[in-house]
Amino acid sequence: MSITRKKGAPRHAQALPHRIRDQLRFDILTGALPAGTPLKQDALAARFQASRIPVREALRQLETEGLVAYPLNRGAVVIGMEIDQICELLDIRIALEGFAVRAAVPNMARADLEALEAILLAYDDADSVPGRVDAIRRFHLALCAPANNTRLRRLIEEHGLNTSRYTHEVMSQAAGADGSQADHRRILEACRNQDAELAASLVEAHIRETRKNLVSMHRMRQDG
């Protein structure tokens, strides 16, 4: 069964909620919109030069991704996560990304490897946490894209990578930005060698180490 857009509905009008969603998601994941920030529809409509309808649709999509909530008798707000919730999402990331990388590596062409290299160079050049968070997010998505599985990519994008706003600070403190980048370099090298099992194992280990460091630092903060 195919889905066609409604007759007379401009394509750009249909894409507008997605563009608003993507920008707001970026702002949330990079920390530009921290937890607790109210997302007022009138203000967002003015920002994006749109009516409230596409804004409302974008916010509802972000709600399904676990980035936005509607507290009782209040409008939309950016939500935070408890340590247990973050760890659950990291467990999901291990499963989803490991599977995706095993499927993706055999399909990687030169253009895919060049795209991954360019993202890592962007990470090196980033002079802020939001810039590095965005580069990490793009690297993981580009790593999984050659699996050619749209639904899997959507799961990874919508339900896995929203942990990056919490975990990058932890990884920077635990191993430094260079330590995280060294992991990415080893993953890329395995991809270049067409070693799908090694690449997937490195991705899984990288996320698992992030989880371990996150729990450890949370425990130390509580003890302190």
WOMORA-V105505 format. One record per run of one state. SS is the DSSP state (2 for helix, 1 for strand, 0 for the rest). FROM is the first residue (numbers start at 1). LEN is the number of residues. If there is no record, write none. Layout:
# WOMORA-V105505
{{SS,FROM,LEN} {SS,FROM,LEN}}
This chain:
# WOMORA-V105505
{{0,1,10} {2,11,19} {0,30,8} {1,38,2} {0,40,1} {2,41,8} {0,49,3} {2,52,13} {0,65,3} {1,68,3} {0,71,5} {1,76,3} {0,79,4} {2,83,23} {0,106,4} {2,110,16} {0,126,3} {2,129,17} {0,146,4} {2,150,43} {0,193,3} {2,196,28} {0,224,1}}
